[in-house]
Amino acid sequence: MDNPDTTDNSLLSWSLGTLRCAQFFICTGGYIPLCIDILLVGIVGFMSVLFTARVGSLQLTTALLEISRAHGMSEQVSSSTIIAAATSLPVFMVTIITTFFVVSNAGVEIVIGTCIHNLLICIGLTGILHSGTLSRISIVSFIRDSVFYVLAVTLLLVFLIDEQIVLYESLVLVFLYPIYCVTTWLLDRSSMSPHRFSKESISIESSIPSNKQWLQTNPYLRTFISVIILMFLTYVMIDSLTRLGTIFTVPSRIMDLAIIPILTNLSSTIGGIVSAREEASSDMAVGSSFGSNIFSVFLGIGFPWLLKIICGGREIFMAQLPLDIFAIILSCKFFFMTCILILSQFTLKRWSGCILVFMYTVYIVICIVLPAIGG
């Protein structure tokens, strides 16, 4: 996140020392040689990324799919709400860290990077990997999610204009999320979506002879354990990435807008692809992508802000952000993504997926150029 120093409020700083890096690879304050520090932190970071992706995309997503089937939920509701929220927990954990422990603008920038990543990479890779095998995207669901996504991003940018967050602004963000969930449920009920999980498609045994079998077959317990593990792994991953970014003097904006969103959203990306494949439905990938973004803005940012304002009894002051650039990037990416889906007749095809991934590559280039031009 913020360079050139690592923070004292982290596990790695307590165990390996607080680094102060004046320039590339020249650091002081560590307890061990820098090369060994990099090796240890690199291993810890790699393992945390690997297990975060595995726990979030496989264990958590499959458990939630089982719960959705057990309750007869439609794929549109489950992908846009519970699956999207659960796989967005790494981003939520990041905003908690940057709001209370390592106070900075990094949480906002990471959420903005997450919004772009989910729309382009998750939907794009699903089209590339499963072209021709998925159902058509529901236009009603797409319009619903688009409206709430645009509303979420617009409110976030507007609230940040005066560089401070007050109580009513955080309340607006928090209370809009349950409104989104209820709207999703009501529209699904009124449309009587044919893509609905069947209660008979899953059976949970009433009597399990061993604790190990119960752990493997009970989706509620697996969901709870996965959430706890996911939040801890996210903290370790962010701590490792921050330390490595400090050592290699990576500009904080590149870390926040590109590198951290890519790694923290591995579980969301793989989860969306897995659920789309399992149900042969484009709505699973699209709904999960939009739902993750809506959750990240409304609750991911709104709830930590609300909690801090209530606990501190005062508004939150934010450093200046290039809101005009963020607005242009977010608007352009959403506009082009919508145009591509319209041209592909709301089906995820390989060519449309390739274009979306290419657009994300362009975004990465922009992130690299921004610090060079003082953005």
Steps between C-alpha positions, in 0.01 A plus 500: 500500500687810615871522427780539600452351849324190618258545787569403860143363531560175312607147578794510262629829643483361852680181401744625233536869587360823356670570169593848378597500134650816355532347155477171313639210704669729753318460830574531871320386812472128428609235749642267233689547169280652232537208255377255765221743591384509137516121473298440816240768424474379140428145612245618757335727243487231231352242735240748631394590143482133405292397800280810480409410142443136592290565809294778342445353155465131582400440862291812558337523158404131484361514854287802412378333182384206709319734740337679205375173357376384838282810532383501139659838426537614142848524355453874444424571865771274640776624266415868549466487879639223719769369262606850397515621862689196627763502227546876556610448860870552413419850373284565807791396721729740313267795563483407869881502517537831317226666705607397850856369498701630203299818443523616138306547176609155389160345580318733259754447224494122547119497475517705179759259361277212610199642313697512176662160555173318569316641199778438250697200625230284660251543217773492235666179621162330536427578135840373389492178701133407459399653168193337348410297809324767707145633492414850384541786747170616650439854376284584804776390738763687300299825508431459875865440583616777268272755667623412849863483386486845339321635808765351732797637306337841449420541871851393596664758274256775600553434873877525452493839326526704822767261635302407810240238587219585742245281676212528253727412205613174657140423602380548142757251370426240768120511469504485122642147507196333664286700255700342217452151648126548544468642148688200361270261682179683401593524132591134497169405661301714258678360196474141630851427379529157333862474614417393853683251714294202597468402863519139388834556328685475831460275799665563835510189714314529829731263686874504439708230670824697533605860560715498186207396281277761662758770425518390137125476444364792706515813278416740785798393708725507195380852420572624854847344515584622148405859590725498809793351311447737206511811719822388671668407171403837352671682786818296451488555123459877528776518761735309269413704191546826689844397624614381156365818340702703749820307430468531124368859525189422295283815482208469739248584227614206287475274806151625590342523156653196333711251696295467820161488319625222274621286789220572748238424235638164394236329713225716349624443145545124529178472700303674225653279233442182702136585580434594136643167386312301762163651404577564129379855555645835394294667773715330764814675373339835416289509817798407715716773342241776539394373842860499624547860387174614658587324827853646498372858469187492714624278784870456427562873532179625660500273806860569614438873451178483701665301779794739523277809507282350773801392708695821444207741514628707209523506123777321307744717309634362171810603308449639151428240232500539119121462489474637147733232368320229699164616364624494140655155535197347673255656252696394192553143617133455589384658172725283284410185695129572448553561128688172464223305674239663278701414186532141620122491559551455875686173467855443621707414195871447460556812290315722746696350789828571323401863449411540868833352610681727254317800646627401843853485362454858378382594850817351652709711263305808610571415865872482424496829310298693763781525761746600228284799406429587861150348509 
